[in-house]
């Protein structure tokens, strides 16, 4: 499953096109600027923790968060299909609409952040296709 988590350079322009930066800004406004640091995902300036190690922990946390949102997203998609088959179009549509900000965008944000951290750490595991 490691292939799934590899950031792909060609994904980034699409994420930016659909507004991942705006979503991140609103999320940070909601939770607070230092949410990741308070959770221990990123190093605080007064900690003695190695920044590379802290960023690697953060990469793992993005993977965990992505899996959780994927599972919930799939469950909600199954529920929406089931609801649609029962003839309840508006209810199915509302589940799909709710799924976007609560699961799809967080998945995109995890992938976007992971790519940026890989770039910072110069990790060569970023998948590139010819022409990227």
C-alpha positions as CSV (number, residue, x, y, z in Angstrom):
1,X,0.0,0.0,0.0
2,X,3.1,2.2,0.2
3,X,2.6,3.1,-3.5
4,X,-0.7,4.8,-2.6
5,X,0.9,7.2,-0.2
6,X,3.7,8.4,-2.5
7,X,3.1,12.0,-3.4
8,X,2.9,12.6,-7.1
9,X,4.1,15.9,-8.4
10,X,1.4,16.1,-11.0
11,X,-1.3,16.0,-8.3
12,X,-0.3,19.4,-6.8
13,X,-1.6,21.7,-9.5
14,X,-5.0,20.0,-9.4
15,X,-5.1,20.3,-5.5
16,X,-4.3,24.0,-5.8
17,X,-6.8,24.5,-8.6
18,X,-9.7,23.1,-6.4
19,X,-8.7,25.3,-3.5
20,X,-6.7,23.2,-1.1
21,X,-4.9,26.3,0.2
22,X,-8.2,28.1,1.0
23,X,-9.5,24.9,2.7
24,X,-6.3,24.8,4.8
25,X,-6.6,28.5,5.7
26,X,-10.2,28.0,6.9
27,X,-9.2,24.8,8.8
28,X,-6.4,26.6,10.6
29,X,-8.7,29.5,11.5
30,X,-11.2,27.0,12.9
31,X,-8.7,24.8,14.9
32,X,-6.0,27.5,15.5
33,X,-2.7,28.1,13.8
34,X,-0.7,25.9,16.2
35,X,-3.0,22.9,16.2
36,X,-0.4,20.5,14.6
37,X,2.2,21.7,17.1
38,X,-0.1,21.3,20.1
39,X,-0.9,17.8,18.9
40,X,2.8,17.0,18.8
41,X,2.9,16.4,15.1
42,X,5.3,19.2,14.4
43,X,8.3,20.4,16.5
44,X,7.8,23.4,18.7
45,X,10.7,25.9,18.6
46,X,11.5,25.2,22.3
47,X,11.7,21.4,21.9
48,X,14.9,19.7,21.5
49,X,13.4,17.2,19.0
50,X,15.2,16.8,15.7
51,X,13.2,18.5,13.0
52,X,13.7,15.7,10.5
53,X,12.4,13.2,12.9
54,X,9.4,15.4,13.8
55,X,8.6,15.9,10.1
56,X,8.8,12.1,9.5
57,X,6.3,11.6,12.4
58,X,4.1,14.2,10.8
59,X,4.3,12.3,7.5
60,X,3.1,9.2,9.3
61,X,0.3,11.1,10.9
62,X,-0.9,12.4,7.5
63,X,-1.1,8.8,6.4
64,X,-3.1,7.8,9.4
65,X,-5.5,10.7,9.0
66,X,-5.9,10.0,5.3
67,X,-6.8,6.3,6.0
68,X,-9.4,7.4,8.5
69,X,-11.0,9.8,6.1
70,X,-10.9,7.3,3.3
71,X,-12.7,4.7,5.4
72,X,-15.4,7.2,6.5
73,X,-15.7,8.5,2.9
74,X,-16.3,4.9,1.6
75,X,-18.8,4.1,4.2
76,X,-20.7,7.3,3.4
77,X,-20.6,6.6,-0.3
78,X,-22.0,3.1,0.3
79,X,-24.8,4.7,2.4
80,X,-25.5,7.2,-0.3
81,X,-25.8,4.5,-3.0
82,X,-28.1,2.5,-0.7
83,X,-30.2,5.6,-0.1
84,X,-30.3,6.3,-3.8
85,X,-31.5,2.8,-4.5
86,X,-34.3,3.4,-2.0
87,X,-35.4,6.3,-4.2
88,X,-34.3,9.0,-1.8
89,X,-32.4,11.2,-4.2
90,X,-32.1,14.3,-2.0
91,X,-30.9,12.4,1.1
92,X,-28.3,10.6,-1.1
93,X,-27.2,13.9,-2.6
94,X,-26.9,15.5,0.9
95,X,-24.6,12.7,2.1
96,X,-22.4,13.1,-1.0
97,X,-22.3,16.9,-0.4
98,X,-21.4,16.4,3.2
99,X,-18.7,14.0,2.2
100,X,-16.8,16.6,0.2
101,X,-15.7,19.0,3.0
102,X,-15.5,16.4,5.7
103,X,-13.6,13.7,3.9
104,X,-12.5,14.5,0.3
105,X,-10.8,17.8,1.1
106,X,-9.1,16.5,4.3
107,X,-7.7,13.6,2.2
108,X,-6.4,16.1,-0.4
109,X,-4.9,18.3,2.3
110,X,-3.1,15.3,3.8
111,X,-1.6,14.4,0.4
112,X,-0.7,18.1,-0.3
113,X,1.0,18.5,3.1
114,X,2.9,15.2,2.7
115,X,4.2,16.3,-0.7
116,X,5.4,19.6,0.7
117,X,7.2,18.0,3.6
118,X,8.8,15.5,1.3
119,X,10.1,18.5,-0.7
120,X,11.5,20.1,2.5
121,X,13.2,16.9,3.5
122,X,14.3,16.3,-0.1
123,X,13.0,12.7,0.1
124,X,13.5,11.1,-3.3
125,X,10.5,8.9,-2.9
126,X,8.3,11.4,-4.7
127,X,6.9,9.6,-7.8
128,X,7.5,11.6,-10.9
129,X,6.3,10.8,-14.4
130,X,8.3,11.7,-17.5
131,X,7.7,15.3,-18.3
132,X,7.0,16.5,-14.7
